């Protein structure tokens, strides 16, 4: 295979997925060869994983999270729903057989049940990640033993919500317009950041989805899509010009826009004190994952640092670096080819000519037309 002066990059890890058949294939075409699924219909994901491992379907390696949610009028219905602490502990045990990497706790869980759930997960060798349960805050979950906080808004809401406000509702999104008044130097902000650093609690910020929420406006293309949207089907192009939030006044417009600046400032502060950041999208990965990585340049990371972190760094984080995360003799063949040099310009990862996952070769130019997507690069020349 003639690389023609391009660059081989180790396969990337999308650390916040909710996989289906289509997103599985689109992630492969985008150089994402491993996905941590953060909560799904367990039976559906098991079948998808079996089909990928058997070669019947194309898709990434899947790292599974056991989703646990409390029963309430606002419950998410994936994973396992529980209505008592004993049921919550039994749900943790259900996920402890070795197939799951971690448990993920969701909004309607009772915060007072979490310490016991964490202890049981530790006993079973499971990591713990999740949202902040309603009527709790990030400080309490850090103290309870979370290994990783899910979504930066889940951490920051604790600094702007009043006691008794319910984050099981859309308030967990709309309250973000309160963020511009925050000061990173505020003692309550510093207390949370310092606690995360002390407890070595990681954060999965999902920057791209927050950018989409806070900076999409009707009739305008947001920054996150401009590099690829012209290749997409017309329906996707149209939806990319739709606001996600109710921007009903100039004041709301300014508040939402500035809220994303405050998010970047917060994640930068976390990065500077050594808190581990975890790259994930909660938007299907693929093209959005490329934007997710790009946004970390605003946090102070360089393109080479981002590429190493999103491949080898995440392989280390999930305990797979002996086989994955870099291109070396004896490791599994997960990598992709780009015509340019992404260490000089990270945008080069958005133009991929070939992907190899577990030794199987894929050409995105042959995949994208089936989705109505115009390819970004031709397949490389085969010399044999």
Order of alpha helices (4+ residues) and beta strands (2+ residues): beta-beta-alpha-beta-alpha-beta-beta-alpha-beta-alpha-beta-alpha-beta-alpha-alpha-alpha-beta-alpha-alpha-alpha-alpha-alpha-alpha-beta-beta-beta-alpha
